[in-house]
C-alpha cells in the first residue's frame, strides 16, 4: 500500500514540475526562442546568413540573453553598439549594422522588445565580425582574375570566444586587422574624410599647362589644392606666381601619385588634383578591403609585386632590402592576382612563345617582315613535339600561314635578344605567369609600365636573383653575372622556395608616412567599388 502511495506522489510531482518550470520561465528567453524559430517574425532587413548563426548561438543557450541580465543591459552590449556605430572608421558602412544600433529598451520593456533587441544586436555583431575579418565580398565573387583564397574567420566561433574574453572592449578592438599598412590607411581615411567635409573641392580649370616662372589666376587654385593636401607649406594663398616652393610641391604631389615628376601641372597632374578628397576616401576604403583578404604576416622573407604601382619589393626580416621597377601585363592581358613561390632560377633562358602568343604576337610580325625571325634570334620547329624537326624560316610561305593553321613552334635562344633576358624566376601557378629579366630596359623609365603579355619583367633582375639565392656560397655575384650572359642555359633550384605575392593596391602609406595613390590601370577598383556599393546612399 505504501509503495502505491509513493508511486502516486511521484507521478503527481512529475506532472506538476513542468507546470512550475513553465510558470517560472524567463519570458524573454521564451520570446527569444520564438524569434529564432521563426514563430515570431523579426521585422528587420537583416542578413539571413548571420541570422542563422545567431539561431545556433541562442539555441545553445536555450534562448538565454547574451547582452542583458535581470537588472538590465550588460556593459558588453554598450561596447558592441559603440563598435558598430564606429564601423565607418574601418571603411565599413554603419548602416549595414543598423539593426543592432537601435536604442536598447529599458529593463521593464515588454519581453518581446527585449528579446528582439538582444537578437538583433547579436546578428549585427556577427555581420560586423564577418566584414571586418573576411571582407564584405570574397575576391573571386568580384573578379575571376583575383586568384587568391583568403583565410576564413568563422564569425560564430569568434563571437563565442569573444564573449569569454576577460577584456571584451580590447577583444572588440582587436577584430580589425592590426597590420601597419591597415592602421596607416585607417588614419589616412579619417584625415581625408575631414578634408572632404571642408566644402566644395577647388578645381583647376582647363587650360595650358602651369609651370615654374608663370603667373596666372589658376595658380591660386593650384596653391590652395596643394596646401589642403599637405604638399605645400607656407606662402600666401593669393599668390599667383609659380615659384620654386610651388614647383617642389607639385613634384611631391606627382611622386605620391605615380606621375612624371617634372613639376609641370599638365593634363595628368590636373586630373589627379581635381579628383578631390571625396573620391580619395572611396579609394582608401577599397584598399582597406583588399588588406582584409591578405595574411597579416607574409613570413620572414618574401617578394611583393604591386601591379598598380609597377614596383617589386623584396623583404627580409620586415625590412625592404630591394626595390625594383617592373613591367606588368597590358590592359587586355592583365596580370592576375595570386600568391606563389619561386622554386628555381633559369639562367640564360631560351624563350618559346606559347601558342596563343605565337599566333597573336609573333606571326603578324613575321608576315609583315619575313626577316623578323632571324633579326630576333628565333628558330622554327615543325610542331610542338620535343623531337620536332628544325626548319629554315626562309623556305616557309608565310603568306599562307594563318593563326588557324599555324603549326610551327618558335624558340628564341639565349643571348642579348632573348625576351627573358638573363634569368627567369620559375613559379608554380597554372596561369603561365613568371618573373623575368628583359633586354628592353628603356621601358622602366616610363611612369606607366603595362606593356607585357602578363608576365612580370624585373628591372633589377640580378639583384632579385641574389636575394632568391639567399647568400648561397656557391653563387657569388660574379658567378651569377657570368651565368646570366652564358650561351648555355642553367637551372638553379632554390634550397627553400621563396614566397611571391602579386597584389593590386592603389592606395597605401609608404615608409616615410606619405599617402600614395595610383591609377586603376585594370579597372579593378571600379569592380570592387560596384560590388561594395560605395556609391549607394548610406
C-alpha angles and dihedrals in degrees: 000000000000091000090053090052091051091049092051091050091049092051090048091051091049091053095045098044097069090046091053092045090049091049092050096043117125104255090211091057089047092053091043090057089049091052096049091045092051092242084123115035119232104230097213137096098242135151111281091206093057092039088060089051090052090051090058092047095051093041088059088055096043087243096307114157120263098197109032144050131201087274096053143275119346121240087246090067091057091046091051092050091049091055092049092048090053096046089114089071087064093051092259129121114254087203089069088066098040093119089068095044099068116120108275109247119240121265092257094053118120114284091243092059093047093048093048094049091049094050095044092052089052093049092048093049092048089054091048091052090051093048098045095044104033103022126248094272132025112244097240090054089062104039129003089215090067095091098179129113109204121209111265123231114204105226093202095052090042092054091047089056093043093056088059094049114119090220107039094178091055090047091053091050090050093059092083119078111273100203117126091240092056097045091048091053090047090055091045090051091056092050094046092050090054089051092048089054095056093084141269111351113244111240130203111240121234113271145106120328118277121226145158115304097026129118119207140139090245089064089070089060091046090053092050093050094049092045092053091047092050098243094109122053125191129346130109113298091217094054109123094188120108097223134171093273092054090047090057091046092053090049091050090051092048092050090051091052101044094249130139104284099225102124091241119126096218132150099297094042092048091050092052092046093049094050088086135204096283090064092043089055089061092045090054091049091053092054093046086056091052091053089059088063094056131079114259089230125035092188133251098302128028147132121239124194119192107200094195094054095039090230139126126201129189116209128201121180092343093308125112104233098171136031121185136172113238138195115226136188124300117254091263092045098043121186107240126231114250146126122242144144135256104233102174146358119237106206119206090000127194117226127225110186108226116243094265094053091041089058099039103035114018102037096054090052092049092050091049093046118018089195092059095096095054093041091055097041098250124156122203126223129190099242140333101284116116090240095046114146118253114239135205104245090210090065094057121095096227092181089069094050116095132175088258096054100032106131099160126108119216123208128186111204124220116282144092092306096052111124089220095054117205101330143026120201104215118218131185103232126123094231096078090241122146140150121253149162121258139204090220098084092154091077092067089069092067119091092220111051111177099133108118133092091247104294120105120248114205122210094201096042096148091052091048090050090054090049091050091050088055098213094314103182089214091062113051117172094260094054091047091051091052092048091052092061097038121122087226123075117232133185124213116192113212116239088224124020111247115228116235124192120194109198140170113223123163098174131038142133114251129219091271092054095254117143107236128201131186135189120265093246096174100034091246092130089056092052093049092044090055093046092052092044091229092163094054116102116263 
